[in-house]
Amino acid sequence: MSLNTIEYAKIFQAELDKQLVEGATSGWMEENARQVIYNGGNEIKMPKMSLQGLGDYDRDSGYVDGAITYSFQTMKLTKDRGRRFRLDAIDVDESGFALAAANVASEFQRTKVIPEVDAYRYSTLAELAEVKKEYSPAVGSVLSALMSDIGEISDVTGGEDGLVVTIARPVYDLLMSSSQIVKHLDISQFKQGEIDFSVKTINGVPVIPVSSARMKSKYTYLSDGMGGFSPTEDAVSINWIICPKSAPIAVSKTDNIKIISPEINQFADAWDIDYRKYHDLFLPEQRRSAVAVSLMK
C-alpha cells in the first residue's frame, strides 16, 4: 500500500467522523463523549465517578472525610456496521481517485449512515426514558402538551441542565401552526461540533425538527442485500423527546479505513474502500428519570 493511500485513509477517517457530528441531528449528543477513551475496535473506556454529599463541620474534628472514586469502565459499542465500495480502475485513475473516493464516502455517510445513526439514537433514548406518555398531536393542544412535558422534566432537573427537544417534523409543523406559539418562540444559536446553528426555541429550550423516518421506537438493522434500516412492525412513532443536553452519551467512530489499490487488489482491477462504523448511545441510569418521550397514541 502506497504512502498516499495510507494518507488518504487517515484524512477520510477524520473527515467522516467530523461530518457525522456536524451532519446528524443528534450530533450534539457526542459532546458528552469527550472524556471517552477510544483506541480502535468496538470498545471504549468511559469515566465513572462517585462522590459523597456534604457533612456537618465540627469545630474540634474539622471536616468530615470524603472519598472520591474515579475509574474507567470498559464498554462495548453494540453497533458494528460496514460496507465495501469498489471503484473500477477504468473509471478512476490514480490522479482522480482521491476526489472520487471522497465524494462516494461523503454521499454514503450523508444519505445512509447519518439517518441510521440518528434513528438508532432516538429509538434507544425512547427505550431508556423513564417518563413515557401517549399523545395524538393536534394544533389546538400540541403547544400545551409539549410545554407540560418540558415543565415536568425541568422540575426533575431543577433547571440546572439545559434541555433539548427533538421533535418529529410533522409534529413540529403542527406546533409552528399553533396560534399561541408566537408568545413563547425565539431564535438562538445551537452549537454542534464546530458549527453554530440557528434554531427555534420555546421559552429558551431548543426545538430540533427531525425526519419522522428517524423517529420510531424500534428498528431492524439489515445486514445483507441493500442493507440499511427500517422500522419494525410494532414500532410506534415518536412525537418528541425531551432531555438534558448533558444526559445522552453518543459515541461514533469510523474504524481504520482500508483502501486497496488496483495493483495489489487480488479480486478486481479496481480500488476497494472498506468502511466500518462503530457507534452506540449510553444513558446513565441516574439520568433516565430526566428524559421524557411522547409516543403517538
N, C-alpha and C positions, 0 to 999 in steps of 0.2 A: 504493500500500500504506500503510495507516494506521500511525501510530506504535505503537499497541497490538499490531498484527500483527507488527511488527518485534520488539517486546519479547517477545512470545510465542515467537518463533522462537529468540531468544537463550537464553531460560530453558529451552526444550525441549532445545536442543543441549547445554547444560551438564549438565542433569539426566540426560539419556540417557547421556552419557559416564560420569557417576558411577555410574549404575545398572549399566552393564556391568561396571565394575571390581569393584563390590561383589557383583554377582549371578552372574557367571561363576565356575565352579570354578577357572578358570585366571586369575582376576583378579590374583592375586599376581604374575604374570609382568610386569604393567605397571609395577610399582615400578622395574624396571630401565630404564625408558624416560624417567626424569625429566630426563635431560640431552638428550634428543632435541628438536630444534627443528622445529616444525610451523607452517607459515604458510598452511595450506589446500591443497586439491588432494590429489594422490596421491604427493607427495614429502615426505621427511623428511631432515633433516641429522643424522647420527649421529656423535658424537665418536669420534675414533680416536687412540690414544696409543701411543707406542713409547718404551721405556726401556732403558737399559743396566744390566748387572749390576755387582756390586762389583769393584773392582780393589785391588791392594796399595797401601797408603800408603807413600810414600817420605819419609824424613826430610829429604832435600835438596830434592827437587822437589815434595813435598807430595802433594796429591790428584791422582788420575787424572781428566782432564777427561771429562765425560759430556755427552751431548746428550739433550734431550727433544723428541720430535716430537709435536705436538698439532695435529690438524686435524679438519675435518668432512668426512665422506663423504656425498654425496647418494645416497639410495637410494629406490627405488620401493616403494610399498605395492601388492602384486600383487592383493589382493582389493578389488574396486570393486563394491559391491553396493547396490541401492536398491529402492525401492517407492514408488508414489504411492497415497495414501489420499484418498477422496472422501466428504465428509460433506454430505448434501443439506441445503440451506438450510431446507427444510420441517421437517426433523427436528431441526436445531440452529440456534437463533438466535444472534445475536452475544453475548448475555449468557451463554449456555451453551456457547459454542464452546471456551473455554479448558479447562474441565473435561473435555468430551467428547474433545478432541484429546489431552489429557494421558493420559487413560485408554487411548485407542487406541494411542498411541505406546508407552506403558509396557508394555501387554499384548503388543504386537507384538514388542517387544525381548525381553521375558521368555520368550515361548514360541517365537519364531522366530530372532531374531538371536543371543541368547546361546548356545543349543545349537549353532548353526552355527559361531560363533567358537571355542567350546570344541573342537569336532570338528576344525576346521582346525588349531588349535594343537597338539593332541595327535598328530594324524597327521603333522604337519610335524616335531615333535620325534622321533617314531619313525623317520621317514625319515632325519634327520640324525644320529641317535645312532650312535656307533661301536661300542658294545657291544650286540650283539643276541643274544638267546637264545630258544630254543623250550622251552615247558614246558606240560604239561597239568595244570591245578590239581587238587589233591586235598587233603582235610582233613589227612591224615597227613603231607604233605610241604610244604604251602604256606608255613608259617612258616619252615622251614629254607631253602627256596628263596629267599624274599624276603630273609631276613637275610644269606644268602650274597651276594646281589647288592648289598645295602647295604654290606656289608663290602668288596666289590670296589671300589665307587665311592669309599668313604671312604679307601681306600688310595691311589687316584689323586689325590684332592684333599688328602690329608694331614690330613683332618679340619678344615681351616680354613674351609670353607664349610658352612653349614647345609644339609642335604639335605631334599628334599621327595619323598614318594612319592605319585604319583597312581595310583589303582587302580580297575579296573572293579568296579562294585557287586557282581556275583555272586561275584567272586574275594574281595572284601572280606568278604562274608558267610561264605565258607569259612574265611577267615583268623580271623575272630572266633569260629568254632566249634572252633578248634584247642584241644586240652586244655592245651597249653603256653603259650598266649598270655598268660595272666594274669601270668606271671613277668616279662614284658617290656613290659606295657601300662601306659600312664599317660595322663593328660589334661592338655593345656596350651592356652594361648591362641595363636591364629594370626591375625596382622594382615593384613587385605586391604582396601586403600583406607582408609576412616575407621572401619571396623568390625573388632572383635576377635571371632573365632570360637573356640569350644571344639572342639578336635579331638583324636582319639586319637593317641597317639604310641607307636612301638616303639623302645625304647632311645633316646628323645629325638627321634626322627625323625617329623615329622608325616605322617600317612597320610590322604589325602583321597579318599573314595569318589566315583566319577563314574558316571553312567548308561552302561551298556555301549553304547548307541547312539552315544555320542560318543567311544568308544574303539575305533576301527577304523584300519587302516593307510592306507586310501585312500578318498577320497570324490569323488563327482561333484557339482558345484555347478550347479544348474539355473538357466537364465536366462529361461525363459518359463513360461507357464501358472501353475501353483501355486507355482513357484519352490522354494526350499529346497535341501536337500542329501540325498544318500543314499550308502551305501557302494557301491563298485564291485564287480563280480562277483568279482574276485580279492582283495578286501580280507580281511585277517586280523584277528581280534580281538586287542586289546592287553590283556594281563593287568595290567601295571603299567609305569610309567615312573619312574625314579629320577634326579634331577638336582639339582645345587646350586641353591639359591633364586636365586642371583645370575647364573645362566647364561643362561636364555632372555630375550630382549628382545621383549616383545609390545607392539605399537602398535595402537591402535584410535581412530579419530577420526570423529565424526559431522560431516560437512561441513555448510556453511551450510544449515540447513533453510529451505525455501521454503514460505511459506503464502500462498495466493491466495484472497482473499475473494470471495464471490458477486458483488459489484457490479463486479468487474473480470475475473472468470473468463469467458473467451470461449467455453468449451466446455460449461459446465453451470451451472445455478443451484445452486452448491454451493461448499463450502470444499474446496480442494485442498491437501494436505500432501505435499510431496516430501521423502522421507527418503533420505539417501545415506550409506553407511558405508564408509570405507576402513580396512583392517586388514591386519596381517601379523605374522609371527613370525620373528625372526632369532636364530641361534645361532652365535656366533663360532667359527671353525674351531678355535681353540686350546682351546675348551671342549667340543668334541664327544666327546672321549675320556672325559669326566666324566659322560656321560649313558648310562644303560643302559635298554633296553627289553626286556620279556619278552613274547613273542608266543605266542598259543595254538598248541600243537602239534597 
